[in-house]
Structures are given as structure tokens and as C-alpha cells.
């Protein structure tokens, strides 16, 4: 690639991202384009640093005039793009230090089969067979939450005559109706907010509802109500373990409501899956480490009776039910020689327990 900045095109960058099997592309004024491969972010060799004019041109090329104007007014833009070959990109454009910057996520063009997700296929089959309740998939950004939920929803779509409603910002995976009837609503284009879409959802006769993210009290309350009224509800949170996930929801509510929220969670929660993608030591891939909480009658009692601190022990001792702690998952990756003990300890939430286990 020539060093001339005029040769930097959106199509050329998208092709680089696909060819390198990258997950993310970052663009900012004063920096060369950078791609994240297997968790490691690095500049693309041979590309120049971008100036403001060239980056503005790239943004216009990617999103079009209407969205470019929205970006200039608000300072932020979330959008999904379709590329040749069936690929899709999630675009987040934002302002930093007075100029534009972009973070683009390449979405897989096919739904991952259960056997390749890194989770127990048996547990995923159980989840896809549920007809009510709340399933939470949590983890940091880029931990595979959307991919896991999309794969489960795809299985439901293939096997069940029902109405699947997704509420996303933006729509990442497109689901074509198969046995199910699928409706996908995008925040900003089809509805004003997650909370508003969830309030309207009960009138839309859904059987399965996918909430892109439980961002605030309103969204959490609406998701709990949907699950409580007999809908199978999927949602994501940026939490790192099951106990923290339950506490985050409860503590989001005013103190006088928390007792009732405990009862709601105890009666509706079915599974909590907390994910981390762990890079291999040779840098050529990543493996999923996951904490899995199956909400049994005993776990429901712990939530109701404010004994959430006992949930960790329940996960450690109920592997036969499909439960596992993050440390148990990390130890398995070590035994499979995907990662070293040093890497496992660095990603552990409880390093002392890992070392003693």
C-alpha cells in the first residue's frame, strides 16, 4: 500500500479487516488505521497517519450524508453496515480532541454452532428450549455476548413457531424468519430507547424478547416485568461474575424496592453466563472462559434470602448441573493447553482461590 493518504479507502480498510481475520478497526486523526486481531491491537503496516480531511471523507463514505449530519450534531453515531460477501460492521463514530474517530466491529456473517462457542452445547440446548424467564449473558465489551445470544436465538428461530422480538443499538445479527416470526427494532431508527421499546413490547405479542443491553433502571425494570409475565427474555450486562450481576440489578433500584426486586429476580432468572475471551499465548487465537450459573430452587432461595455470597460455592459444587466458576473454566483451558497458568491467573477474578485450587 502506498504511503499517499488519498489511497486510504473504506473498501480497502474493510478488505484488510476481513483478510486479517480482525475483529475491530480503529481510525483517528493523527494515527494510522489499526486492527485488533485475536485481542491484540496494532497499526496496519504501510498505512499513513490520517488527517482530518481524509478521516471525514472516510466517515462520509461509510455512513452517508444523513448520518454524517447526525454525527456532526450529536457527536456520536451508532450504525450497522452491510458489506459484500454477507459481512456486517457495527460502527461507532465519536468525537475526541475536537476531531472524529471510529471504532468498527466486524460481525460474523454466520451464526456460530453451539459446538464452537466454547460453552456447553447441552446448556445452550436447555436455554434454547426455555419458554419463559430471564437469561443474562454478561462480560466486558468484546467478550462474545452478542454472538452467544444470536446463536441461541437462531436455534429458537429454526425450531419453534413463535414471535421473536429483538431490541438493539444497532442491529448486529440479522435474523431471517424461519420457523419463528422475527421482528428486529433498532434504537434511533425504529424506536427512541430501550425502555420505550420494552414498554411497547407487551402489545406486540412476543414469545421471546432480546434486549441488547440493560443500561439503566428503566430497562432493568421493563426486562424483569417481561420475564415475570411469561416471556423468555435475553439481556446483557457489563458485569464479570454471576454474584456481581445479581447485585448490580438489585442495587440499581431504590432501597425501598430492593426486597421486591429480589423476589422478581429469584422467580424469573434462569441462567447467568459471564464470558471472557482469553488470548492464546502464541497470539493466534482466543478461547472462551465462562462462569455459568444455573438458577436452581436452592439458588432462588439464596437470592430471596439475601445470601448471594453462597452462590459461588453452589457453582463450585454443582458441576453435574452444568454450573462452573470462572476459575474452573480457566483451569480447563490450562489442561487443554490453550493458555498457561500465568495467563489464567491474570484473568482470574479470584487469584487466591485459583492458586489453591
N, C-alpha and C positions, 0 to 999 in steps of 0.2 A: 504494500500500500504506500502510495506517495505521501510525502510529508505535507503536501498542499492541503490546507484545511477545507478547500472547496470540494475535495473529493470525499469528504465525510458525508454520507447519505444515510437516511433512516433505513432504507432497504439493505444497504451494506452492513450496517450495525446489527440488524436483525439476523442477517445471514451468519455473521460472526457468532452471535449468541447461540444459534441452533447448531452450527458446525462444531463449536467447542463444548457442546452439552452443558452450557452455562445455565444457571438458574436466574441470575439478575444482571441487569445492565445499569450502570450509573453514569450520568452525564452532568457536568457542572462547568461553569466558566472558570478558566484557568487550569483545568485538569484534562488529561487525555481520557477518552472513554475507558471505563473499567468494567470487567466482567467477573462475577463470582462463579467459580467452578468448585463443586464439592465443598462449599463452605468457605473457600479462600478467595478474597477479592484482590484483583491485580489489574494494572493498566494493560490495555491491548498494545502489544509491541507494534511500532510503525505508525501509530496514530498520533496526530499532533494534539497539543492542548487546544481546547475550544475557546473561541472568543464569544462575546455576547451576541454578535450578529449571526454567527454560524449556529449557535445553540438555539436562538429564537427561530431561525429558519427550520431547524430540525423539529422543533416543537410544532410549528405550523404545519409542517409536512406530515407529522404523525397524527395530530388531533383535529385539524381543520380550523377554519376561521371562527365558527361559532364557539367552540370550546376554548379556543385561544383567547377570545374576548372574555369569556367567563373566568379564565385563569388570571388575566390581567386585572379584572375587577376584584376577585376574591383572594388571590394569592395562592390558591390551591386548586387542584383538579384531580379527581379520580376517574379513570375511564378504562374500559377494556377494548382492545383492538383485535381484529381477526386478521391473520396473516395467511399467505399462500401455504398450501400443504396441510391445512387444518389446524395450525398452531394458533394460540391466543396469547396476548400480552396484557397483563394488568399494568396500567400506567399511573404513577403518582407524580404529578408535576407540582413544584412548590418554589417559593422564593427563598433565597438565602443570600445574605450580604448584598441585597439590592438587585440580584440577578436571578434568572431561572435556573432550576436544577431538576433532574428527573431520576426517578428510580423505577425501573421496568422489571417486571417479573414474568418469566416465560412459563406458561401453564402447559402441562402435559396435554397432548391432543387426544389421548385415550384415557379412559378410566382404568386405574390400576386394579388388577385382580387381587382378591384377598390374600392370595399366597405370596404376593410380592410387597405387601405393605409393611411387613415387619411386625405385625400384630398377629395374635392367634386367629386363624381363619374360623375356628369354632365359635369364638366370642363374637366375631363380626357377623357370623350367620345368626347367632342368637339375637344380636342387635337389630339386624335387618328383618327379623321375624316379629319384633315388638309391634304392638298396635296402640300403645299409649305410654305416657311417661316422658321423662326428661333425660336426654343423653348429652353429656358435656364432653367436648374434646378441647383440651387446653394445651397451652405451651407458648413459648415466645414466638415472635414473628419468624417465619421461615422454618417452622418445625413440622410442617406437613398436615396441619389441622384440616385445611380445606380439602386436601387430597383424600384424607381418610373419610370425611363426611361425604364427599362426592361419590366415592366408591360404594359406600353403604346405600346412598340414595339411588345410585344406578342399579343396584341389586333389587331394591324395592320396586323401582320402575320396571324392571324386567319380569318381576314375579307376582305383582299384586295389582288388581284393578282398584285403584284409589286415586285421590287427588293429592298431589304433592305440590306444596307452595313454598317457594324459596324467596327470601328477602335478603338482598345482598348489596354491597357497596364496594366495587361494582360487581356485576355478574361475572364470575370467573369460569366455571364449568357450565357449558350449555347442555341441558338435558332435553333430548327429543322424546316426546311421549311414546312409550312402548305399551306395556300393559296398563300402566298408570297414565293419568292425565296430569301434565306438568305445567304449572304457571310459575314464571320467574319474574320478580319485581325488583327493579334497580332503584336504589335511593338516588333522588335528584332528578331522575328521568320519569319514573313511574309512580313515585310516592315521595313525600317530603322527608320522612325519617323512619327509622326502625320502629320507634314507639307507635307512630301513627299507623304504619302498615300492620303491626301486630294487633292494634285495636280493631282494625277493619277485618282482620283475618277471619274472625269468627263468622262473619257474614258471607265468607267466600267458600264455605263448605269444604275445608281442607281435612284430610286424614293425617297428613304428615306435613310439618312446618319446619323449615330450616331457617334459623336466624343467623345471619352472617357473624354477628358479634354482640354479646350482651355488654353494651358500652356504659349504660347508666341505670339508675334506679327504675326509670320508667320501663326500659326494655326488659330488665330482670323481672319486674312485676308482671308485665304482659306475658313473658315466656312461661313463668310459673303458672299463671292463670290458664294459658292454653294447655299446658301439660295436665293441670288439675281437672280440666273439663274433658279429658279423654282423648286428646290429640297427641300423637307421637311427635315430640319436639326436639330438634337438634340445635345446639348452640355452642359457641366458642367463647373462651375467656383467655386472657393473658396471665395465667397462673401456672405455677411449676409443679404442684403436687395436689393430691386429692383433698387433703385436710385444708390446705390454703384455699382451694376452690370453694369449698362449702362455707368456710369462714368469710371469704370475700363477699359472697352473695348475702349472707346474713347481716354482716356489718355495714352493707350498703344501705340498709333500711334504718329508719329512726328506731331508737331503743324501745319505744312502746309497741312497735310492730314486730320485733325480732322473735318473740315467742311464737307468734302465728306463722312467721316465715319458716321457722324450724319445722313446724308441723307440715307446712306445704312441701318443703324440700324432702322431708322424711317420707311423705306419702307419694311423691311423684318421681324422685330421682331413681334412675335405673342403673346407669353406668357413668363412671368418670374415667376418661383416658387422658393422661398427661404425657405429652410427647416431647422428646428431644432428638434432634438429628446429630449423631456423633461422627465427626470426620475420622476416616481411617488414617492410620499413622503414615502410610505411604502417599496419602493425599489424593488417591484416585477414586474416592467414593465416600459415602456415608451410610451408616446403619441407624435404624430407629431404635431408641431406647424408650420404653414407655412404662409408666405406672398405670395399673388397671385396678379400679375399684368396682366390684360387683356389689350392688346395694341389696344385701340380704335382709331378712327380718331383724337379725342382730344388729346390722349396721344402721337400719332405720331407727332402732331403739337408741343407739348411741347418738344419732343426730338429734332426736327428740329430747333426750335427757341431758343435752349439753356435755356429752362425753366424747366429742370428736377426736380427742387426743388418743383414744383407744383404737381408732380406725387403722392407724399404721400397723399395729400388732395384728389386727384382723386380716390385713392384706398379706402380712408375712406368713401367717399360719393357715391360709385358705387357698393355697395354690391349686388344690384339686378343683376349686370352683372357677378357676381362671383368673384369680387375683394375682397381682405381683407388685412389689415395690420397685421403685426406680433402681435401687441397688441390686436387686435380684436380676433385673433386666440387664444392667451393666455387667454383672458377673457372667451372665450367659454370653454376652458379646466377647468377653475376655476368653472364655472357654472355647468359643468358636474361632478365636484368633483374628477377629475383626479389629480389635483395639488392644492396646496394652493396659496393664493395671494402672500405670501412671495416668493415662488418658481417662480411664474410668473414674479414678479418684477425682480428677479435675472437674468432671461433670456431675459428680455425686452431690446430692443435697444434704447427705449425712455422712461425711467423710469418716468420722469415728466409727460408725456402725459398719461402713464398708470395710474398713481395715480389720475390724474384729470378726467380720462375718466369714 
